[in-house]
């Protein structure tokens, strides 16, 4: 210790968080109260009894030791609620913004895919008139939309990983790389896009090729 005093190490504990929940775990040293007295002392009590009953028993015991002793008893849940308040507010706010963004993205993808196929109705009509089967027509209709969706999904995945790195500093326990979330978002957007392209393609197959050929 400072000043040359030697102390005996009686145990080793893992690194922990001592200031904020978002900080990286760091080492700390714990001293016996007899080695390092302090006017501020924390006592942590774990009990299977009711929290209020435990608090009352602690207060009576400490008052019996010293009636003038400054004392404040807090439950673990109240301390955790206080520590998580900022993270919970950020999570709710980001969740609302994320929901609005998802709605806009789904709408945009649906419109884009439908527009891409609708602009090719004459081409699809020619394919049908020349004897192309349904599988070939659907493949031609969905192929370009799928390529656009694949490029957009790759770009979105890269931007999503970069965004979650920033998010991990704001929201508690938000991981920069979550394959379940990223994969679910990409698959959902791909499915929405393919369905949006499939609907007008199926409509084209059900219409007389001569009508499609007259489409502008």
C-alpha positions in Angstrom: 0.0 0.0 0.0 1.0 3.7 -0.2 3.5 4.4 2.6 5.0 0.9 2.5 2.3 -0.9 4.6 2.0 -4.5 3.6 -1.3 -6.4 3.5 -2.0 -10.0 3.0 -4.2 -11.1 0.0 -6.8 -13.5 1.2 -8.9 -13.9 -1.9 -9.2 -12.8 -5.6 -12.5 -11.7 -7.2 -13.4 -11.1 -10.8 -13.4 -7.7 -12.4 -16.6 -5.7 -12.1 -18.4 -2.5 -12.9 -18.3 0.2 -10.2 -19.5 3.4 -11.8 -21.9 2.8 -14.8 -23.5 -0.3 -16.3 -22.0 0.5 -19.7 -18.4 0.7 -18.6 -16.0 -2.1 -19.2 -15.3 -4.4 -16.2 -12.2 -3.3 -14.4 -10.2 -4.5 -11.4 -10.7 -3.2 -7.8 -9.2 -3.9 -4.4 -11.3 -4.5 -1.3 -9.9 -3.9 2.2 -11.0 -5.0 5.6 -12.7 -2.3 7.6 -10.1 -2.7 10.3 -7.3 -2.1 7.7 -8.9 0.9 6.1 -11.7 2.5 8.2 -14.1 4.8 6.3 -16.9 7.0 7.5 -19.1 5.7 4.6 -19.8 2.0 4.8 -22.0 -0.2 2.7 -23.4 -3.4 4.0 -25.0 -5.8 1.4 -27.5 -8.2 2.8 -29.1 -11.1 1.0 -32.1 -12.8 2.6 -34.9 -15.1 1.6 -37.3 -13.1 3.9 -39.5 -10.3 2.6 -37.5 -7.2 1.6 -39.5 -4.9 3.9 -39.2 -7.3 6.8 -35.5 -7.6 6.3 -35.1 -3.8 6.1 -37.0 -3.4 9.4 -34.8 -6.0 11.1 -31.6 -4.3 9.9 -32.8 -0.9 11.0 -33.6 -2.2 14.5 -30.3 -4.0 14.9 -28.3 -0.9 13.8 -30.3 1.4 15.9 -29.5 -0.8 18.9 -25.8 -0.4 18.2 -26.0 3.4 17.8 -29.3 5.4 17.7 -27.5 8.4 16.2 -26.0 6.4 13.3 -26.9 7.9 9.9 -28.7 5.1 8.0 -30.3 4.6 4.6 -31.7 1.2 3.4 -32.4 0.6 -0.2 -33.6 -2.5 -2.0 -31.7 -4.1 -4.8 -34.7 -3.5 -7.2 -34.8 0.2 -6.5 -31.1 0.6 -7.0 -31.3 -1.4 -10.3 -34.2 0.7 -11.5 -32.2 3.8 -10.9 -29.2 2.5 -12.7 -31.2 1.3 -15.7 -33.5 4.3 -16.0 -31.4 6.1 -18.7 -30.9 2.8 -20.6 -34.7 2.0 -20.5 -35.7 5.5 -21.7 -33.2 5.2 -24.6 -34.5 1.7 -25.4 -38.1 2.8 -25.6 -37.2 5.9 -27.7 -35.1 3.9 -30.1 -37.7 1.2 -30.3 -40.4 3.7 -31.4 -38.0 5.2 -34.0 -37.1 1.7 -35.1 -40.7 0.7 -35.6 -41.4 3.8 -37.6 -38.3 3.1 -39.7 -39.4 -0.5 -40.3 -42.8 0.6 -41.5 -41.2 3.1 -43.9 -38.7 0.5 -45.1 -41.4 -2.2 -45.7 -43.6 0.3 -47.5 -40.6 1.5 -49.7 -39.6 -2.1 -50.5 -43.1 -3.1 -51.4 -43.6 -0.1 -53.7 -40.1 -0.5 -55.3 -40.6 -4.2 -56.0 -44.2 -3.7 -57.4 -43.0 -0.8 -59.6 -40.1 -2.8 -60.9 -42.4 -5.6 -62.1 -45.2 -3.4 -63.3 -42.7 -1.6 -65.7 -42.0 -4.9 -67.3 -45.5 -6.0 -68.1 -45.0 -5.7 -71.9 -41.9 -7.9 -71.6 -43.8 -10.4 -69.5 -46.6 -10.4 -72.1 -44.1 -11.1 -74.9 -42.7 -14.0 -72.9 -46.1 -15.5 -72.3 -47.1 -15.0 -76.0 -43.9 -16.8 -77.0 -44.9 -19.8 -74.9 -42.9 -19.2 -71.7 -44.3 -21.2 -68.8 -45.3 -19.7 -65.4 -42.0 -20.7 -63.8 -39.9 -18.8 -66.4 -42.1 -15.7 -66.2 -42.0 -15.6 -62.4 -38.2 -16.1 -62.5 -37.8 -13.2 -64.9 -40.1 -11.0 -62.8 -38.5 -11.8 -59.5 -34.9 -12.0 -60.6 -34.2 -8.3 -60.9 -36.2 -7.5 -57.8 -34.3 -10.1 -55.9 -30.9 -8.7 -57.0 -31.9 -5.2 -55.9 -33.1 -6.6 -52.6 -29.8 -8.6 -52.1 -27.7 -5.5 -52.7 -29.9 -3.4 -50.4 -29.7 -6.1 -47.7 -25.9 -6.3 -47.9 -25.7 -2.5 -47.5 -28.2 -2.6 -44.7 -26.3 -5.3 -42.9 -23.0 -3.3 -43.0 -24.7 -0.1 -41.8 -26.6 -2.1 -39.2 -23.3 -3.5 -37.7 -21.9 0.0 -37.6 -25.0 1.4 -36.0 -25.1 -1.3 -33.3 -21.6 -0.4 -32.3 -22.9 3.1 -31.4 -26.0 1.6 -29.9 -24.0 -0.5 -27.5 -22.7 2.6 -25.8 -26.3 3.9 -25.2 -28.4 0.8 -24.4 -27.4 -1.6 -21.7 -26.4 -5.1 -23.0 -26.9 -4.2 -26.6 -24.4 -6.2 -28.6 -22.6 -4.9 -31.7 -23.2 -8.2 -33.5 -26.4 -10.1 -33.0 -26.9 -12.6 -35.8 -30.5 -13.4 -34.8 -31.6 -9.8 -35.1 -29.6 -8.9 -38.2 -30.6 -12.2 -40.0 -34.2 -11.8 -39.0 -34.4 -8.2 -40.4 -32.7 -9.2 -43.7 -34.9 -12.2 -44.2 -38.0 -10.2 -43.4 -37.2 -7.5 -45.9 -36.3 -10.0 -48.6 -39.6 -11.8 -48.0 -41.6 -8.5 -48.2 -39.8 -7.6 -51.4 -40.4 -11.0 -53.0 -44.1 -11.0 -52.1 -44.4 -7.5 -53.5 -42.8 -8.5 -56.8 -44.8 -11.8 -56.9 -48.2 -10.2 -56.7 -48.0 -8.2 -59.9 -46.2 -11.1 -61.6 -49.1 -13.4 -60.7 -51.4 -10.8 -62.0 -49.5 -10.7 -65.3 -49.9 -14.4 -65.7 -53.6 -14.3 -65.2 -54.1 -11.5 -67.9 -54.4 -12.1 -71.6 -51.0 -11.6 -73.2 -52.5 -9.2 -75.8 -53.6 -6.9 -73.1 -50.1 -6.9 -71.6 -48.6 -6.1 -75.0 -50.8 -3.0 -75.2 -49.6 -1.8 -71.8 -47.5 1.4 -71.8 
